[in-house]
Amino acid sequence: MKTAAIIITALAIGLGIGWVARQATIPPPPPPPPGAGTTPALDSLDAFVTRTRGRFEQLRGPTSDQANRLRRPRTPSYRDHLERADSLGVPPLRGESDLTGHLRSGRLVPLVDNEYYVLRVLEHSKPFVVPALYDRVQEVGRRFQDAVLEAGLPPYRFTISSALRTSDLQEDLGRTNRNATSGTSSHEYGASVDLVYTRFSLHPSAADSLDVPFSDPDLGHAQRTATRWANDLAGVYDDRLFGVLARVLGAMQDEGKLLVLLENEQPVFHITIDLPDFDDS
C-alpha cells in the first residue's frame, strides 16, 4: 500500500509540474499601455487576444491515428513518391539552362508568398514546381484556411521550406541533413514540396479583426499588437494548427490528390503530386 501511495503521489507531482510548464509557455495578456481600457481600440485588442486564445483551446489537436497514418509504414512508401514525380514532374535539371527552358515552356511555375503560405528562405532548393503541384498546394492552403476560419480563428498560413532541387543542391543538402535521401529525390522533378508544421503566421494582419473607428488614436498600436500576439499564439498552439493541416492532407491523400509523408527527423510534411487512379504502367 505504501508503494502504491508513493507512486500515486509521484504521478500527481509530475502532472502538476507538467501543467505548470504548459501554462508557462502560454503568453500572458499583453501589458496595457498608458490609458488602457479608455479607447475602443484597446478594448477590442483585449477582446481579440482573449477570443483567439479561447478558440485555440477549443481547437482539436491531432490524434495519434491522424498523425501515424501519414508516417511510415502506413503512408505510401517513398518509392511511390519517386514514381509519381518521375511520371508527373520534369526530368531532373542538368543546369540553369534546363530551368530557364522549363519556365519558358510553362512546365515549371514559381511559388511566391500569398494568402495561403509563405516561403522560408530556400537554401537548398529553388521556388519552382510543376503547375499541377502548384494547384494542389493552393488547394491545401484554401482548405487549411477554411478549417481555421471555421474554428473562429483569424486567417493563418503555413510555411513552405523546400521545393525544386537540382542534383547538386540535393547532394549538398545530404551533407548536412540526415533526413535527405542519399539518392534521387522527388524534389528534383519539381513534383514535391515540404510544408513546415511548426511555423504559422497571420495573413495579412489582425487589422480586420478589430472593430474600431479609424479615428481612434490607439488604432495603430492595437493593430500591431494584435498581429504580434496572434502570431505568438500560433507558436504556442502550433500543435492545434498541425492537427488541422494533418486532417487536410490526410483527406487529400485519400482523394488521390497527394502523397503525404510526415517526416520523423524534420518538422515537415513531404508532399508529392498525385492523380486519382494513377497508373504508372
Backbone torsions as a table, in degrees:
resi	resn	phi	psi	omega
1	MET	NA	-40.7	179.7
2	LYS	-62.1	-40.6	178.8
3	THR	-61.7	-43.6	179.0
4	ALA	-62.1	-40.1	-179.9
5	ALA	-64.5	-40.3	178.9
6	ILE	-62.7	-43.2	-179.4
7	ILE	-63.2	-45.8	-179.5
8	ILE	-62.2	-42.6	178.7
9	THR	-62.0	-42.6	179.9
10	ALA	-63.5	-41.6	179.0
11	LEU	-63.2	-42.6	-179.9
12	ALA	-62.2	-42.2	178.7
13	ILE	-64.0	-42.5	179.6
14	GLY	-61.6	-43.7	178.7
15	LEU	-64.7	-38.2	179.3
16	GLY	-64.7	-43.8	177.8
17	ILE	-62.3	-41.5	178.9
18	GLY	-61.9	-40.9	180.0
19	TRP	-65.2	-42.4	179.0
20	VAL	-63.2	-42.2	179.4
21	ALA	-63.4	-40.2	178.6
22	ARG	-63.3	-44.1	-179.9
23	GLN	-64.0	-31.7	-178.7
24	ALA	-67.8	-23.2	-179.7
25	THR	-84.3	-10.6	-178.1
26	ILE	-91.7	118.1	-177.2
27	PRO	-60.2	143.7	174.1
28	PRO	-72.8	166.2	175.8
29	PRO	-57.2	147.0	-178.5
30	PRO	-60.9	139.0	-179.8
31	PRO	-63.7	132.5	-178.2
32	PRO	-71.2	138.2	176.3
33	PRO	-74.7	172.9	177.9
34	PRO	-55.4	134.0	179.5
35	GLY	83.3	13.0	-177.1
36	ALA	-59.2	145.4	177.5
37	GLY	84.0	2.1	-177.6
38	THR	-101.9	-5.8	179.6
39	THR	-129.8	153.0	177.9
40	PRO	-58.9	-34.0	-178.3
41	ALA	-61.8	-45.3	-178.3
42	LEU	-71.9	-36.0	174.4
43	ASP	-63.5	-41.2	-179.9
44	SER	-67.5	-37.1	176.7
45	LEU	-60.1	-48.0	179.7
46	ASP	-60.4	-42.2	-180.0
47	ALA	-66.4	-38.8	-179.3
48	PHE	-63.5	-47.5	-179.3
49	VAL	-62.9	-44.8	179.5
50	THR	-62.5	-43.9	-179.0
51	ARG	-65.7	-42.7	-178.0
52	THR	-64.7	-43.3	177.8
53	ARG	-62.9	-41.4	179.3
54	GLY	-63.1	-40.4	179.3
55	ARG	-66.6	-38.0	176.4
56	PHE	-62.7	-41.1	-179.5
57	GLU	-62.6	-31.2	-179.2
58	GLN	-84.0	-16.6	-176.5
59	LEU	-72.2	135.8	-179.5
60	ARG	-72.6	130.8	170.9
61	GLY	-78.6	176.8	-179.7
62	PRO	-74.2	141.4	170.8
63	THR	-81.4	161.1	178.9
64	SER	-61.7	-34.5	-180.0
65	ASP	-68.2	-40.8	179.2
66	GLN	-62.4	-36.7	178.6
67	ALA	-76.7	-45.8	-174.4
68	ASN	-66.7	-29.4	179.7
69	ARG	-70.3	-10.3	176.6
70	LEU	-105.7	7.1	177.5
71	ARG	-108.1	161.7	169.5
72	ARG	-64.2	145.2	0.3
73	PRO	-94.8	4.4	-174.4
74	ARG	-76.3	-29.6	179.2
75	THR	-83.4	159.4	178.5
76	PRO	-53.3	147.8	-176.2
77	SER	-70.2	163.8	178.6
78	TYR	-65.0	-25.4	175.8
79	ARG	-59.6	-37.8	177.1
80	ASP	-64.2	-39.3	177.1
81	HIS	-60.3	-43.2	-179.7
82	LEU	-65.9	-38.7	179.6
83	GLU	-64.2	-43.7	178.5
84	ARG	-64.8	-44.0	-178.4
85	ALA	-62.3	-42.4	-178.9
86	ASP	-65.0	-35.4	-177.3
87	SER	-87.1	-32.4	-171.4
88	LEU	-108.9	-8.3	-179.4
89	GLY	-103.4	-167.2	176.2
90	VAL	-94.5	159.6	174.7
91	PRO	-61.8	147.7	177.7
92	PRO	-51.5	137.9	-174.3
93	LEU	-73.6	135.3	175.7
94	ARG	-91.8	-17.5	-179.9
95	GLY	178.9	-175.5	-177.9
96	GLU	-64.2	-28.6	-179.9
97	SER	-65.2	-36.2	176.1
98	ASP	-63.5	-43.2	179.5
99	LEU	-61.4	-45.7	179.7
100	THR	-60.5	-42.8	-179.5
101	GLY	-64.8	-41.4	179.9
102	HIS	-67.9	-34.4	178.0
103	LEU	-68.9	-40.0	179.2
104	ARG	-66.8	-36.5	-178.5
105	SER	-82.0	-12.5	-177.9
106	GLY	86.0	6.5	179.0
107	ARG	-74.2	-20.2	171.5
108	LEU	-127.6	144.5	178.3
109	VAL	-131.2	154.2	-177.1
110	PRO	-80.5	147.9	168.0
111	LEU	-97.5	129.9	177.3
112	VAL	-133.9	155.9	177.1
113	ASP	-55.3	136.9	174.5
114	ASN	-147.0	-164.8	-175.7
115	GLU	-70.4	-12.9	-175.8
116	TYR	-102.9	-28.4	-177.2
117	TYR	-154.5	162.8	176.2
118	VAL	-128.9	143.1	179.0
119	LEU	-90.9	126.9	171.0
120	ARG	-71.5	160.4	175.7
121	VAL	-57.0	119.8	-174.5
122	LEU	-92.0	101.8	-177.6
123	GLU	-85.3	-28.2	-174.8
124	HIS	-123.4	21.5	178.1
125	SER	-157.5	174.7	-179.9
126	LYS	-121.2	147.6	-172.4
127	PRO	-81.9	61.0	179.8
128	PHE	-137.4	146.7	177.5
129	VAL	-146.8	168.9	174.6
130	VAL	-72.7	151.1	-176.1
131	PRO	-55.0	-37.1	-178.4
132	ALA	-64.3	-38.9	177.8
133	LEU	-70.7	-38.2	176.2
134	TYR	-54.2	-47.1	179.9
135	ASP	-62.7	-38.4	180.0
136	ARG	-66.6	-40.8	180.0
137	VAL	-65.1	-37.6	175.5
138	GLN	-61.8	-40.2	179.7
139	GLU	-65.9	-41.2	175.6
140	VAL	-56.4	-45.6	-178.6
141	GLY	-62.4	-43.6	-179.4
142	ARG	-64.3	-46.0	-177.3
143	ARG	-68.5	-37.7	177.2
144	PHE	-63.4	-47.9	-177.5
145	GLN	-68.4	-35.8	175.6
146	ASP	-59.4	-42.3	-179.4
147	ALA	-67.5	-38.3	178.8
148	VAL	-65.8	-44.8	179.7
149	LEU	-66.3	-36.7	178.7
150	GLU	-63.1	-29.2	178.0
151	ALA	-79.7	0.6	178.1
152	GLY	86.0	12.0	179.5
153	LEU	-95.5	159.7	175.6
154	PRO	-70.3	169.1	-173.9
155	PRO	-75.2	100.0	176.2
156	TYR	-90.9	154.6	175.0
157	ARG	-127.4	154.8	-178.9
158	PHE	-94.7	179.7	-175.9
159	THR	-119.4	136.9	173.2
160	ILE	-101.7	128.5	-175.6
161	SER	-110.8	-12.3	-178.7
162	SER	-158.0	143.1	178.8
163	ALA	-138.1	-119.5	-174.9
164	LEU	-72.2	132.7	176.2
165	ARG	-123.1	138.4	167.9
166	THR	-82.0	168.4	179.5
167	SER	-62.8	-34.6	179.1
168	ASP	-66.3	-43.0	179.0
169	LEU	-65.6	-38.1	178.2
170	GLN	-64.2	-42.7	179.2
171	GLU	-65.1	-41.6	178.9
172	ASP	-63.4	-41.5	179.4
173	LEU	-63.6	-38.3	-178.5
174	GLY	-61.2	-21.6	179.6
175	ARG	-74.8	-24.6	-174.7
176	THR	-117.7	-11.9	-175.6
177	ASN	-127.3	108.3	-179.1
178	ARG	-64.8	-21.5	-177.9
179	ASN	-78.0	-17.4	179.5
180	ALA	-73.9	131.8	-179.1
181	THR	-62.8	143.7	-178.1
182	SER	-79.5	-16.3	179.0
183	GLY	-104.1	-148.5	178.4
184	THR	-68.3	139.9	179.6
185	SER	-110.3	149.1	176.1
186	SER	-65.8	-17.7	175.4
187	HIS	-65.2	-25.2	-176.9
188	GLU	-70.8	-13.2	-179.4
189	TYR	-100.1	1.3	-176.7
190	GLY	69.3	21.5	-173.6
191	ALA	-111.9	4.0	-178.0
192	SER	-138.3	150.0	169.9
193	VAL	-139.3	160.9	175.5
194	ASP	-110.6	129.9	178.0
195	LEU	-107.6	122.5	179.9
196	VAL	-76.3	129.8	-177.5
197	TYR	-103.6	14.1	176.6
198	THR	-120.9	6.6	-175.3
199	ARG	-134.8	108.1	179.7
200	PHE	-129.2	149.0	-179.3
201	SER	-141.1	154.5	-179.6
202	LEU	-74.9	145.7	175.1
203	HIS	-133.8	132.1	-13.9
204	PRO	-83.2	-28.7	177.1
205	SER	-164.1	-179.4	179.3
206	ALA	-90.3	10.9	-175.2
207	ALA	-57.0	-41.6	-177.5
208	ASP	-73.1	-10.4	-177.4
209	SER	-88.2	-6.2	-179.6
210	LEU	-105.7	125.2	-176.6
211	ASP	-99.8	82.3	-178.1
212	VAL	-141.7	155.8	178.8
213	PRO	-73.2	151.8	-180.0
214	PHE	-63.9	-21.4	-178.4
215	SER	-77.6	-8.9	-178.2
216	ASP	-64.3	125.9	-175.6
217	PRO	-66.5	-21.1	-179.1
218	ASP	-99.8	11.3	-175.6
219	LEU	-61.0	-49.0	-178.1
220	GLY	-59.8	-45.5	178.6
221	HIS	-61.8	-43.7	-178.5
222	ALA	-63.8	-41.5	-179.9
223	GLN	-64.8	-45.2	-179.8
224	ARG	-64.9	-41.5	-179.2
225	THR	-68.9	-39.5	178.6
226	ALA	-62.1	-42.3	179.0
227	THR	-63.4	-44.5	-179.4
228	ARG	-62.6	-43.3	-178.5
229	TRP	-72.5	-31.9	175.8
230	ALA	-63.7	-40.7	178.3
231	ASN	-69.6	-37.9	176.9
232	ASP	-63.2	-41.7	179.7
233	LEU	-65.8	-33.6	176.2
234	ALA	-63.0	-33.7	176.5
235	GLY	-70.9	-39.0	179.4
236	VAL	-67.6	-39.8	-175.7
237	TYR	-107.1	31.8	-178.1
238	ASP	-62.7	-23.0	177.1
239	ASP	-66.0	-31.7	178.6
240	ARG	-70.7	-41.7	178.4
241	LEU	-70.0	-33.7	172.9
242	PHE	-58.0	-41.5	179.3
243	GLY	-62.9	-41.5	177.6
244	VAL	-61.6	-47.1	-178.3
245	LEU	-64.9	-39.0	178.6
246	ALA	-62.7	-40.3	179.9
247	ARG	-67.4	-39.4	178.3
248	VAL	-64.4	-47.6	-177.7
249	LEU	-67.6	-37.6	177.4
250	GLY	-62.2	-40.7	178.9
251	ALA	-65.7	-41.5	-178.8
252	MET	-70.1	-29.9	174.1
253	GLN	-68.8	-40.9	177.6
254	ASP	-62.3	-31.2	179.9
255	GLU	-82.1	-1.6	178.7
256	GLY	77.6	22.7	-177.8
257	LYS	-98.5	-24.3	-177.7
258	LEU	-145.4	154.0	162.1
259	LEU	-104.6	134.9	-174.1
260	VAL	-125.3	135.1	175.7
261	LEU	-132.9	115.1	175.7
262	LEU	-82.4	110.5	-175.4
263	GLU	-68.2	153.0	-179.6
264	ASN	-92.2	-34.8	-173.2
265	GLU	-104.5	-8.1	176.7
266	GLN	-128.5	144.2	-177.5
267	PRO	-80.6	61.3	-176.3
268	VAL	-138.2	154.6	162.7
269	PHE	-96.4	122.0	173.1
270	HIS	-91.2	117.6	-177.7
271	ILE	-121.1	143.3	-179.0
272	THR	-130.1	142.3	179.8
273	ILE	-59.0	139.3	174.7
274	ASP	-137.3	164.2	177.0
275	LEU	-130.0	139.6	175.6
276	PRO	-55.3	139.4	179.4
277	ASP	58.7	36.7	178.9
278	PHE	-61.3	136.6	178.6
279	ASP	-137.2	113.9	-176.9
280	ASP	-96.9	11.1	-176.9
281	SER	-77.6	NA	NA
